Amino acid sequence: MKKTKMLIVIPAFNEQNNILSVVRHVQTAIPLADILVINDCSVDATSDKARLAQEVKVIDLPCNLGIGGAVQTGFKYARDRGYDYMVQIDGDGQHLPEEVEKLTQAMNDSGSDMVIGSRFLDVQSYRATWLRRIGIKTFYWLFRLLINTKITDSTSGFRLYNRKSIEVLARYYANDYPEPDAIILLKKHGLRICEVGVEMRARVHGASSITTIRSPYYMVKVVLSVLLSCSRTKW
């Protein structure tokens, strides 16, 4: 019987204070998975810190591509090296590696091609800001209207992908704020998506790139991107 291969992709930008603990947490919780850190041209010691962990592959991007470009690098790596599954775990420490088991169980039970770890589905441990909650509710109704799909946490980056979704997203993946757009992408390709409630925690060090000032810009840009993706007939 063929042994399945799982790759944990950790995109990181200026996460020198978080990255090593994140990597070691993954190694403890998912010892059989391979780990790939995508250092998105950080200006701090993110790369050096990640390399302190043993048996971890680190890719240093030559310029800052943003979260979309960093994660797509992971998709291409997973596709080209024959991985059956890929998990995205952000480098800020918010995603708990032990919760990956919930994602894999949900994929096995539902037959989905991508599973989203939701902060708002039967889980009350995570409290987002009111602005983010408004945004996520907006996307919830947008997806119900456009693709008749209920997604409670479309901005969550904690996701499990199978081989089919890896191959699609290695070719097509948005550069800026790609998580909502990827939902449309996969649905357009006839793939199945589900959610499962997971525990998350607030980042220990650093701050989110989506600040209160940037939130309106984020909302407008992502809504336009989702509408454009939904209107396309060919990829």
Long-range contacts (C-beta under 8 A, 24 or more apart in sequence): 4-84, 4-85, 5-34, 5-82, 5-83, 5-84, 5-85, 6-30, 6-32, 6-33, 6-34, 6-83, 6-84, 6-85, 6-86, 6-87, 7-33, 7-34, 7-35, 7-36, 7-74, 7-77, 7-78, 7-81, 7-83, 7-85, 7-86, 7-87, 8-33, 8-34, 8-35, 8-36, 8-86, 8-87, 8-89, 8-97, 9-36, 9-38, 9-71, 9-74, 9-75, 9-77, 9-78, 9-86, 9-87, 9-88, 9-89, 10-35, 10-36, 10-37, 10-38, 10-50, 10-88, 10-89, 10-90, 10-91, 11-38, 11-40, 11-67, 11-70, 11-71, 11-74, 11-88, 11-90, 11-91, 12-37, 12-38, 12-39, 12-40, 12-42, 12-46, 12-50, 12-70, 12-90, 12-91, 13-39, 13-40, 13-41, 13-42, 13-46, 13-64, 13-67, 13-70, 13-91, 14-42, 14-43, 14-44, 14-46, 14-206, 15-42, 15-44, 15-46, 15-91, 15-92, 15-205, 15-206, 16-42, 16-44, 16-45, 16-46, 16-48, 16-49, 17-204, 17-205, 17-206, 18-91, 18-92, 18-93, 18-203, 18-204, 18-205, 18-206, 19-46, 19-49, 19-50, 19-91, 20-49, 20-50, 20-52, 20-53, 21-93, 22-89, 22-91, 22-92, 22-93, 23-50, 23-53, 23-56, 24-53, 25-93, 25-96, 25-97, 26-89, 26-97, 27-53, 27-55, 27-56, 28-97, 29-96, 29-97, 29-98, 29-100, 30-87, 30-97, 30-100, 33-87, 34-83, 36-74, 36-77, 37-91, 38-70, 38-71, 38-73, 38-74, 40-64, 40-65, 40-66, 40-67, 40-69, 40-70, 41-65, 46-91, 65-175, 66-175, 66-176, 67-157, 67-176, 67-177, 67-178, 68-173, 68-174, 68-175, 68-176, 68-177, 68-178, 69-175, 71-157, 71-173, 71-178, 72-169, 72-170, 72-173, 72-178, 75-161, 75-166, 75-169, 75-170, 75-173, 76-170, 78-161, 78-166, 78-170, 79-166, 79-167, 79-170, 83-163, 83-166, 84-162, 84-163, 85-160, 85-161, 85-162, 85-163, 86-160, 86-161, 86-166, 87-159, 87-160, 87-161, 88-157, 88-158, 88-159, 88-161, 89-158, 90-157, 90-158, 92-203, 92-205, 92-206, 92-208, 93-201, 93-203, 93-204, 93-205, 94-158, 94-200, 94-201, 94-202, 94-203, 95-157, 95-158, 95-200, 96-198, 96-199, 96-200, 96-201, 99-158, 99-198, 99-199, 99-200, 100-160, 102-196, 102-197, 102-198, 103-158, 103-159, 103-160, 103-196, 103-198, 104-160, 105-196, 106-194, 106-195, 106-196, 107-160, 107-162, 107-194, 110-192, 110-194, 111-192, 112-162, 112-192, 112-193, 112-194, 113-161, 113-162, 113-164, 113-165, 113-186, 113-191, 113-192, 113-193, 114-159, 114-160, 114-161, 114-162, 114-165, 114-182, 114-186, 114-191, 114-192, 114-193, 114-194, 115-159, 115-160, 115-193, 115-194, 115-195, 115-196, 116-151, 116-153, 116-154, 116-156, 116-158, 116-159, 116-193, 116-194, 116-195, 116-196, 117-153, 117-156, 117-158, 117-159, 117-160, 117-195, 117-196, 117-197, 117-198, 117-200, 118-152, 118-153, 118-156, 118-195, 118-196, 118-197, 118-198, 119-153, 119-156, 119-197, 119-198, 119-200, 120-152, 120-153, 120-197, 121-152, 121-153, 121-195, 121-196, 121-197, 122-197, 123-197, 123-198, 123-199, 125-199, 125-200, 125-201, 126-199, 126-200, 126-201, 126-202, 129-212, 131-212, 131-215, 132-210, 132-215, 135-215, 135-218, 135-219, 138-219, 138-223, 139-180, 139-222, 139-226, 142-223, 142-226, 143-180, 143-183, 146-184, 146-226, 146-227, 146-230, 147-183, 147-184, 147-187, 147-230, 149-183, 149-187, 149-193, 151-183, 151-193, 151-195, 152-195, 153-195, 154-179, 154-180, 154-183, 155-179, 155-180, 158-198, 158-200, 164-191, 165-191, 171-235, 172-235, 174-225, 174-229, 176-221, 176-225, 177-218, 177-221, 177-222, 177-225, 180-222, 180-225, 180-226, 181-222, 181-225, 181-226, 181-229, 184-226, 184-229, 184-230, 185-229, 185-235, 188-229, 188-230, 188-232, 188-235, 189-235
